[in-house]
Amino acid sequence: MTSTKESPFTLSYGTEVMAPAEIRELSWRVKHYDPASNAQGLWMNMDFIDEAREMAAARAAMYEARMAKAYNARVRLRNFQVRDLVLKKAKASSPIGKLDPKWEGPYKVMEIVNERSLQTATDGRKECFLHMERCQPQEVLHLEFIQEEELPPFCRFCSR
């Protein structure tokens, strides 16, 4: 059986395959075998084989849609614009230890080639093309300068 609920043999020949164990152990099918009724049954099965194939194709399409939905639920969309800063995954060929950075960069997006790849640059020099799944946006955290007057009086770092 497959995800289509039909075996490939059934979809090809319109009947279930007879296993060698059934022949040796004399199952009900073997004991009550009649060539005339067998031929008639095979012709009847061939009449219904198109319906079985259509049902199998419909089940396969439903299965594929379910798998695509499950996959797409886990995929994070990455929308980059030109001049965004991105980080790229560190190369797998270089040894990555526990304390080594997992991301390299930042790189500036120079051009979006297609929906899945972009061209980057460092120091104004064009670099390689990157796949969007191997990039993540560079988050720049701006720290504002705190004036000394704004510190609370209980601050242990100031002399007040």
NUMIDREN-395899 format. One record per residue (C-alpha): x, y, z; residue in one letter. Coordinates in Angstrom, 2 decimals. Example, Ala and Ser with C-alpha at 12.3 -4.5 7.8 and 13.67 -1.06 7.14 Angstrom:
BEGIN
[[12.30; -4.50; 7.80]; A]
[[13.67; -1.06; 7.14]; S]
***
This chain:
BEGIN
[[0.00; 0.00; 0.00]; M]
[[1.08; 3.51; -0.69]; T]
[[-0.25; 6.96; 0.17]; S]
[[-2.82; 6.45; -2.61]; T]
[[-4.35; 3.46; -0.73]; K]
[[-3.71; 1.27; -3.78]; E]
[[-0.74; -0.89; -4.65]; S]
[[1.14; -0.18; -7.89]; P]
[[0.22; -3.68; -9.11]; F]
[[-3.49; -2.95; -8.62]; T]
[[-3.24; 0.33; -10.50]; L]
[[-1.46; -1.43; -13.37]; S]
[[-3.40; -4.68; -13.70]; Y]
[[-6.70; -3.99; -11.92]; G]
[[-6.41; -6.82; -9.39]; T]
[[-4.51; -7.69; -6.25]; E]
[[-1.30; -9.63; -6.60]; V]
[[-1.24; -13.22; -5.37]; M]
[[1.65; -13.67; -2.98]; A]
[[3.75; -16.86; -3.22]; P]
[[2.71; -17.79; 0.31]; A]
[[-0.94; -17.90; -0.81]; E]
[[-0.10; -20.40; -3.55]; I]
[[1.92; -22.68; -1.29]; R]
[[-0.52; -22.64; 1.67]; E]
[[-3.65; -22.93; -0.50]; L]
[[-5.66; -19.91; 0.54]; S]
[[-9.37; -19.51; -0.16]; W]
[[-8.57; -17.81; -3.49]; R]
[[-6.48; -20.77; -4.64]; V]
[[-8.89; -23.47; -3.42]; K]
[[-11.91; -21.90; -5.13]; H]
[[-10.17; -20.88; -8.36]; Y]
[[-12.36; -21.09; -11.46]; D]
[[-10.76; -19.98; -14.77]; P]
[[-14.05; -18.79; -16.30]; A]
[[-15.13; -16.67; -13.33]; S]
[[-11.53; -15.43; -12.95]; N]
[[-11.49; -14.16; -16.56]; A]
[[-14.88; -12.50; -16.08]; Q]
[[-13.71; -10.89; -12.82]; G]
[[-10.53; -9.60; -14.47]; L]
[[-12.57; -7.98; -17.26]; W]
[[-14.86; -6.38; -14.67]; M]
[[-11.83; -5.09; -12.77]; N]
[[-10.47; -3.58; -15.99]; M]
[[-13.75; -1.64; -16.33]; D]
[[-13.16; -0.05; -12.90]; F]
[[-9.42; 0.50; -13.22]; I]
[[-9.87; 4.03; -14.62]; D]
[[-11.92; 5.01; -11.57]; E]
[[-9.30; 3.51; -9.26]; A]
[[-6.55; 5.43; -11.04]; R]
[[-8.52; 8.69; -10.80]; E]
[[-9.12; 8.14; -7.09]; M]
[[-5.42; 7.37; -6.59]; A]
[[-4.46; 10.55; -8.46]; A]
[[-6.89; 12.58; -6.32]; A]
[[-5.46; 11.06; -3.11]; R]
[[-1.92; 11.79; -4.31]; A]
[[-2.87; 15.42; -5.02]; A]
[[-4.46; 15.77; -1.57]; M]
[[-1.37; 14.23; 0.03]; Y]
[[0.91; 16.59; -1.89]; E]
[[-1.19; 19.61; -0.88]; A]
[[-1.08; 18.54; 2.78]; R]
[[2.70; 18.12; 2.64]; M]
[[3.13; 21.51; 0.94]; A]
[[0.95; 23.18; 3.57]; K]
[[2.97; 21.61; 6.40]; A]
[[6.25; 22.66; 4.77]; Y]
[[5.09; 26.20; 4.03]; N]
[[3.94; 26.63; 7.64]; A]
[[7.56; 26.20; 8.79]; R]
[[9.18; 28.38; 6.13]; V]
[[10.02; 31.92; 7.20]; R]
[[9.52; 34.47; 4.47]; L]
[[12.48; 36.78; 4.04]; R]
[[11.83; 40.05; 2.30]; N]
[[15.00; 42.01; 1.65]; F]
[[15.28; 45.38; -0.05]; Q]
[[18.23; 46.92; -1.86]; V]
[[20.69; 48.50; 0.63]; R]
[[19.53; 46.30; 3.53]; D]
[[22.22; 44.80; 5.71]; L]
[[22.19; 41.01; 5.90]; V]
[[24.21; 38.32; 7.60]; L]
[[25.07; 35.08; 5.81]; K]
[[25.56; 31.68; 7.37]; K]
[[29.16; 30.81; 8.16]; A]
[[30.68; 28.38; 5.70]; K]
[[30.18; 24.74; 6.53]; A]
[[33.67; 23.91; 5.26]; S]
[[35.38; 26.03; 7.91]; S]
[[35.50; 24.45; 11.35]; P]
[[32.82; 25.91; 13.54]; I]
[[33.44; 25.54; 17.22]; G]
[[31.25; 26.28; 20.13]; K]
[[32.35; 29.91; 20.39]; L]
[[32.84; 30.66; 16.69]; D]
[[30.29; 32.96; 15.05]; P]
[[27.48; 31.24; 13.18]; K]
[[26.89; 34.22; 10.88]; W]
[[29.27; 36.31; 8.74]; E]
[[28.83; 39.88; 7.68]; G]
[[27.21; 42.32; 7.51]; P]
[[26.76; 42.44; 3.74]; Y]
[[24.87; 45.11; 1.86]; K]
[[22.20; 43.95; -0.59]; V]
[[23.14; 45.40; -3.99]; M]
[[20.54; 43.70; -6.17]; E]
[[17.66; 41.26; -5.80]; I]
[[18.25; 38.79; -8.61]; V]
[[15.04; 36.80; -8.29]; N]
[[12.60; 35.84; -5.56]; E]
[[15.12; 33.51; -3.88]; R]
[[18.57; 35.03; -4.40]; S]
[[20.33; 38.34; -4.00]; L]
[[23.69; 39.89; -4.76]; Q]
[[25.66; 41.34; -1.87]; T]
[[28.63; 43.63; -1.39]; A]
[[31.13; 44.54; 1.30]; T]
[[33.02; 47.85; 1.26]; D]
[[31.36; 48.75; -2.06]; G]
[[32.90; 45.68; -3.74]; R]
[[30.41; 43.25; -5.29]; K]
[[30.48; 39.85; -3.66]; E]
[[28.75; 36.61; -4.42]; C]
[[25.13; 35.71; -4.95]; F]
[[23.38; 34.39; -1.86]; L]
[[20.29; 32.28; -1.43]; H]
[[17.77; 34.05; 0.79]; M]
[[17.42; 31.02; 3.05]; E]
[[21.11; 31.36; 3.97]; R]
[[20.67; 35.02; 4.99]; C]
[[19.09; 36.80; 7.87]; Q]
[[18.51; 40.50; 8.37]; P]
[[21.13; 42.43; 10.31]; Q]
[[19.44; 43.99; 13.29]; E]
[[21.13; 47.22; 14.24]; V]
[[20.47; 48.20; 17.81]; L]
[[20.87; 51.91; 18.38]; H]
[[21.95; 52.82; 21.88]; L]
[[21.16; 56.36; 22.84]; E]
[[23.68; 58.28; 24.90]; F]
[[22.40; 58.82; 28.42]; I]
[[23.22; 62.16; 29.95]; Q]
[[24.66; 62.09; 33.45]; E]
[[21.78; 64.23; 34.72]; E]
[[19.30; 61.55; 33.64]; E]
[[20.82; 58.87; 35.88]; L]
[[18.91; 58.11; 39.05]; P]
[[20.59; 59.08; 42.33]; P]
[[20.89; 55.44; 43.44]; F]
[[23.17; 54.56; 40.55]; C]
[[26.25; 52.78; 41.92]; R]
[[28.45; 53.81; 38.98]; F]
[[28.24; 57.51; 39.55]; C]
[[29.68; 59.45; 42.45]; S]
[[26.36; 60.92; 43.55]; R]
***
